[in-house]
Amino acid sequence: MLVSIILPNYNKEKYLAECLDSCLAQDKQVVKEIIVVDDHSTDRSWAILQEYQARHPIIKVFKNPKKGAQIARNFGLEQATGKYINWMDSDDVISADKVKAQVDLLEVLPPNSIAFCSIVEFQHHIEGVTVKVYPSWKNYPDPIDFLIEGWQSKDSMQVHRWLIPTTIANQLRWDESLLKNQDGLYCFQMVLAASALFFSEKGLVYHRIPQSKDANISLRTSVAAAQSELYVYQQYEKILEIRNAQKWRDALYMNYMSFLYRHTNRHPELAAKAKARIKALGFQKLAYKVSRFGDISSWLGFENTLRLRKVFKGY
């Protein structure tokens, strides 16, 4: 038994059983433990976890010693004894072949290799979902190349897709100060620590789309959440210490443009900082080509199009 599955939980009583059942459906020969750290839920989550732990000794339940999802993840890692780490969220689901397929890959690959698989978003039921294939779903002998292709194609940076050697996971920590894009920063640091990335044709992660702003921190539009997001994009610039080529500057530029597209009208002070970073990267013109917005902005200009959007949509 080789794998520790780790998931934090907060008030996910509605989805918790489906998540745990998908973890329990993994190959019993490879999953050593399922570690759940409850972040002081106020619903029936704790009772559900106690019931599952009583019926399944492989499940180990803990209370977060402090408060916060990233603290819970770091605490869960401290309890892990497996050779590999599989992160999860308590409202997501993994296919029954996910972990075994990735273990089979990593057991014959060079040390410090990391495996990842397909991912699809869903709302209510996993049946009948359509999987969109991204160009970044392939092997990367040079793992850093995944970052540029993933950023350019808007591939998901959700860490549930990955199976990580514990030796690498122990070098990393979830940033406990972040309110948004924690997965992005963790994935970035993980890729930099890897010797190679390998895509598993088998296995699928079902990532649930949150249904309300209170359900998931990634939907929050507060200034603190936006500050966290901008901080992560600034951390991405460390890639230039390793690869200072124009294509990397282009990828970083698009990350900042995405930030401006979503936050300029709500948080102009943070938008100004993002624009300063764009200038520091050597870009003078703002252009964001996405759907109809890109078509209109090519005529009116990026900032005028944002003003027009605020008039009609309010943001």
C-alpha positions as CSV (number, residue, x, y, z in Angstrom):
1,M,0.0,0.0,0.0
2,L,1.6,3.2,-1.2
3,V,-0.7,6.2,-1.4
4,S,-2.0,8.7,1.2
5,I,-5.2,10.5,0.0
6,I,-5.5,13.8,1.9
7,L,-8.6,16.0,1.9
8,P,-9.7,19.0,4.0
9,N,-13.4,19.4,4.7
10,Y,-15.6,22.3,5.7
11,N,-19.4,22.1,5.7
12,K,-19.6,19.7,2.7
13,E,-22.1,17.3,4.2
14,K,-24.0,17.2,1.0
15,Y,-21.1,15.9,-1.1
16,L,-18.9,14.2,1.5
17,A,-20.2,10.7,1.1
18,E,-19.8,10.8,-2.7
19,C,-16.2,12.0,-2.3
20,L,-15.3,9.4,0.3
21,D,-16.9,6.6,-1.7
22,S,-14.8,7.5,-4.7
23,C,-11.7,7.3,-2.6
24,L,-12.8,4.0,-1.1
25,A,-13.3,2.6,-4.6
26,Q,-9.6,2.9,-5.4
27,D,-7.5,-0.2,-5.6
28,K,-7.1,-1.5,-2.1
29,Q,-3.5,-2.7,-2.9
30,V,-2.3,0.8,-3.5
31,V,-4.2,3.1,-1.2
32,K,-2.7,3.0,2.3
33,E,-4.9,5.7,4.1
34,I,-7.5,8.3,3.5
35,I,-6.8,11.3,5.7
36,V,-9.6,13.7,6.3
37,V,-9.0,17.0,8.3
38,D,-12.2,18.7,9.2
39,D,-11.9,22.4,9.4
40,H,-14.4,22.8,12.3
41,S,-17.6,22.2,10.2
42,T,-20.9,23.4,11.6
43,D,-23.0,21.0,9.6
44,R,-23.2,17.2,9.9
45,S,-19.8,16.7,8.4
46,W,-18.1,15.5,11.6
47,A,-20.9,12.9,12.3
48,I,-20.6,11.6,8.7
49,L,-16.8,11.3,9.0
50,Q,-17.1,9.5,12.3
51,E,-19.5,7.0,10.7
52,Y,-17.1,6.4,7.8
53,Q,-14.1,6.0,10.1
54,A,-16.0,3.4,12.2
55,R,-16.8,1.4,9.1
56,H,-13.6,1.8,7.2
57,P,-10.3,1.6,9.2
58,I,-8.4,3.0,6.2
59,I,-10.1,6.4,6.9
60,K,-8.3,8.5,9.5
61,V,-10.2,11.6,10.7
62,F,-8.7,14.6,12.4
63,K,-9.9,18.0,13.6
64,N,-7.8,20.9,12.2
65,P,-5.7,22.2,15.2
66,K,-6.2,25.7,13.9
67,K,-8.5,27.1,11.2
68,G,-8.2,27.3,7.4
69,A,-8.1,24.9,4.5
70,Q,-4.4,25.4,3.8
71,I,-3.5,24.7,7.4
72,A,-5.7,21.6,7.2
73,R,-3.8,20.4,4.2
74,N,-0.4,21.0,5.7
75,F,-1.6,19.2,8.9
76,G,-2.9,16.3,6.8
77,L,0.5,15.9,5.1
78,E,2.2,15.7,8.5
79,Q,0.0,12.7,9.3
80,A,0.7,10.9,6.0
81,T,2.8,7.8,5.8
82,G,2.4,6.8,2.2
83,K,5.0,6.9,-0.6
84,Y,2.8,9.1,-2.7
85,I,0.3,11.9,-2.0
86,N,-3.0,12.3,-3.7
87,W,-4.7,15.6,-2.7
88,M,-8.5,15.9,-2.8
89,D,-11.3,18.3,-2.0
90,S,-14.3,17.0,-0.2
91,D,-16.8,17.9,-2.9
92,D,-14.9,16.4,-5.8
93,V,-14.8,12.8,-7.1
94,I,-12.2,10.6,-8.7
95,S,-12.7,7.6,-11.0
96,A,-12.0,4.2,-9.6
97,D,-8.9,3.6,-11.7
98,K,-7.3,7.0,-11.0
99,V,-4.8,6.2,-8.3
100,K,-3.8,2.7,-9.5
101,A,-3.0,4.0,-13.0
102,Q,-0.8,6.7,-11.7
103,V,1.0,4.4,-9.2
104,D,1.7,2.0,-12.1
105,L,3.4,4.8,-14.0
106,L,5.5,6.2,-11.2
107,E,6.8,2.9,-10.0
108,V,8.7,2.4,-13.2
109,L,9.7,6.0,-13.9
110,P,12.8,8.0,-12.7
111,P,12.7,9.4,-9.1
112,N,10.9,12.7,-8.6
113,S,8.6,12.1,-11.6
114,I,5.0,13.2,-11.1
115,A,1.9,11.8,-12.8
116,F,-1.3,13.6,-13.8
117,C,-4.6,12.8,-15.4
118,S,-7.6,14.2,-17.1
119,I,-10.0,16.5,-15.3
120,V,-13.6,17.6,-16.0
121,E,-16.0,20.0,-14.3
122,F,-19.5,19.1,-13.2
123,Q,-22.3,20.6,-11.1
124,H,-24.6,17.9,-9.9
125,H,-23.9,14.5,-11.4
126,I,-20.8,13.0,-13.0
127,E,-22.8,10.9,-15.5
128,G,-22.8,12.1,-19.0
129,V,-20.2,14.9,-18.6
130,T,-18.1,15.8,-21.7
131,V,-14.3,15.8,-21.2
132,K,-12.5,18.6,-23.1
133,V,-9.0,17.5,-24.1
134,Y,-6.3,20.1,-23.7
135,P,-3.0,20.2,-25.6
136,S,-1.1,20.1,-22.3
137,W,-2.3,16.5,-21.6
138,K,0.9,14.8,-22.6
139,N,4.3,13.8,-21.1
140,Y,6.8,16.4,-20.2
141,P,10.5,15.3,-20.0
142,D,11.1,18.9,-19.1
143,P,8.3,19.7,-16.6
144,I,8.6,23.5,-16.9
145,D,7.2,23.3,-20.4
146,F,3.9,22.2,-18.9
147,L,3.5,25.6,-17.2
148,I,3.6,27.6,-20.4
149,E,1.3,25.2,-22.3
150,G,-1.1,24.9,-19.3
151,W,-1.3,28.7,-18.9
152,Q,-1.8,29.3,-22.6
153,S,-4.5,26.7,-23.0
154,K,-6.2,27.6,-19.6
155,D,-5.7,24.0,-18.4
156,S,-6.8,23.3,-14.8
157,M,-4.1,23.6,-12.1
158,Q,-6.2,21.6,-9.7
159,V,-3.8,19.4,-7.7
160,H,-6.3,16.5,-7.4
161,R,-5.1,15.5,-10.8
162,W,-1.6,14.7,-9.6
163,L,0.1,11.9,-7.8
164,I,3.1,13.3,-6.0
165,P,6.0,11.5,-4.4
166,T,6.0,12.3,-0.7
167,T,9.6,13.3,-1.0
168,I,8.5,16.2,-3.2
169,A,5.4,17.0,-1.1
170,N,7.5,17.3,2.0
171,Q,9.6,20.0,0.3
172,L,6.4,22.1,-0.3
173,R,3.8,23.7,1.9
174,W,0.4,25.2,1.1
175,D,0.6,28.9,1.6
176,E,-1.7,29.5,4.6
177,S,-2.0,33.2,3.8
178,L,-3.7,32.8,0.5
179,L,-7.5,33.2,-0.1
180,K,-7.4,32.4,-3.8
181,N,-5.4,30.4,-6.4
182,Q,-3.7,28.2,-3.8
183,D,-3.8,25.4,-6.3
184,G,-2.0,27.5,-8.9
185,L,0.9,28.4,-6.6
186,Y,1.2,24.8,-5.2
187,C,1.2,23.4,-8.8
188,F,3.8,25.9,-9.9
189,Q,6.1,25.0,-7.0
190,M,5.5,21.3,-7.5
191,V,6.3,21.4,-11.2
192,L,9.6,23.2,-10.5
193,A,10.5,20.4,-8.0
194,A,9.8,17.6,-10.5
195,S,12.2,15.8,-12.7
196,A,9.5,15.0,-15.3
197,L,5.7,14.9,-15.7
198,F,3.8,12.0,-17.2
199,F,0.2,12.0,-18.3
200,S,-1.9,9.0,-17.4
201,E,-4.4,8.0,-20.1
202,K,-6.5,6.3,-17.4
203,G,-8.1,8.1,-14.5
204,L,-10.4,11.1,-14.3
205,V,-11.0,13.8,-11.7
206,Y,-14.5,15.3,-11.5
207,H,-14.1,18.8,-10.2
208,R,-17.4,20.2,-8.8
209,I,-18.3,23.8,-9.9
210,P,-19.3,25.7,-6.7
211,Q,-23.0,26.6,-6.6
212,S,-22.7,29.8,-4.5
213,K,-20.1,32.4,-3.3
214,D,-20.2,30.9,0.1
215,A,-19.5,27.4,-1.2
216,N,-16.0,28.0,-2.4
217,I,-13.3,30.6,-1.8
218,S,-12.4,30.7,-5.5
219,L,-15.6,32.5,-6.3
220,R,-15.0,35.4,-4.0
221,T,-14.4,38.8,-5.5
222,S,-13.1,40.5,-2.3
223,V,-10.0,42.7,-2.4
224,A,-8.2,40.2,-0.2
225,A,-9.0,37.3,-2.6
226,A,-7.8,39.5,-5.6
227,Q,-4.6,40.4,-3.7
228,S,-3.9,36.6,-3.2
229,E,-4.4,36.0,-6.9
230,L,-2.1,38.9,-7.9
231,Y,0.5,37.6,-5.5
232,V,0.5,34.2,-7.1
233,Y,0.9,35.7,-10.6
234,Q,3.9,37.7,-9.2
235,Q,5.4,34.4,-7.9
236,Y,5.1,32.9,-11.4
237,E,7.6,35.5,-12.5
238,K,10.3,33.4,-10.8
239,I,10.2,31.3,-13.9
240,L,12.3,34.0,-15.6
241,E,15.2,33.1,-13.3
242,I,15.2,29.7,-15.0
243,R,13.9,30.5,-18.5
244,N,14.1,34.1,-19.6
245,A,12.8,33.7,-23.1
246,Q,10.1,35.8,-24.8
247,K,7.6,33.0,-24.8
248,W,7.7,32.9,-21.0
249,R,7.2,36.7,-20.8
250,D,4.2,36.2,-23.2
251,A,2.7,33.6,-20.9
252,L,3.1,35.8,-17.8
253,Y,1.6,38.7,-19.7
254,M,-1.5,36.7,-20.5
255,N,-1.9,35.8,-16.8
256,Y,-1.8,39.5,-15.8
257,M,-4.2,40.4,-18.7
258,S,-6.6,37.7,-17.3
259,F,-6.3,39.4,-13.9
260,L,-7.1,42.8,-15.5
261,Y,-10.0,41.5,-17.4
262,R,-11.6,40.2,-14.2
263,H,-10.6,42.8,-11.6
264,T,-10.0,46.2,-13.2
265,N,-13.5,47.6,-12.5
266,R,-13.8,46.0,-9.0
267,H,-10.2,46.7,-7.8
268,P,-8.5,49.5,-9.8
269,E,-5.7,49.8,-7.2
270,L,-4.7,46.2,-7.8
271,A,-5.2,46.6,-11.5
272,A,-2.6,49.4,-11.4
273,K,-0.1,47.0,-9.8
274,A,-0.8,44.4,-12.5
275,K,-0.2,47.0,-15.2
276,A,3.1,47.9,-13.6
277,R,4.1,44.2,-13.8
278,I,3.1,44.1,-17.4
279,K,5.3,47.1,-18.2
280,A,8.2,45.5,-16.3
281,L,7.9,42.5,-18.5
282,G,8.4,44.8,-21.5
283,F,4.8,45.2,-22.8
284,Q,3.3,48.6,-23.5
285,K,-0.1,47.6,-25.1
286,L,-3.0,45.9,-23.3
287,A,-4.7,43.3,-25.4
288,Y,-6.8,40.3,-24.3
289,K,-8.3,38.2,-27.0
290,V,-11.1,36.2,-25.5
291,S,-14.5,35.5,-27.1
292,R,-16.6,38.6,-28.0
293,F,-14.6,40.8,-25.6
294,G,-11.5,40.4,-27.7
295,D,-13.4,41.3,-30.9
296,I,-14.8,44.5,-29.3
297,S,-11.5,45.5,-27.6
298,S,-9.6,45.3,-30.9
299,W,-11.8,48.2,-32.0
300,L,-12.4,50.2,-28.8
301,G,-9.3,49.3,-26.9
302,F,-9.0,47.1,-23.8
303,E,-9.8,49.7,-21.1
304,N,-12.7,51.3,-23.1
305,T,-14.2,47.9,-23.5
306,L,-14.0,47.3,-19.7
307,R,-15.8,50.5,-19.1
308,L,-18.5,49.5,-21.6
309,R,-18.9,46.1,-19.9
310,K,-19.3,47.8,-16.5
311,V,-22.2,49.9,-17.9
312,F,-24.0,46.9,-19.3
313,K,-23.0,44.1,-16.8
314,G,-22.1,46.1,-13.7
315,Y,-18.5,44.7,-13.3
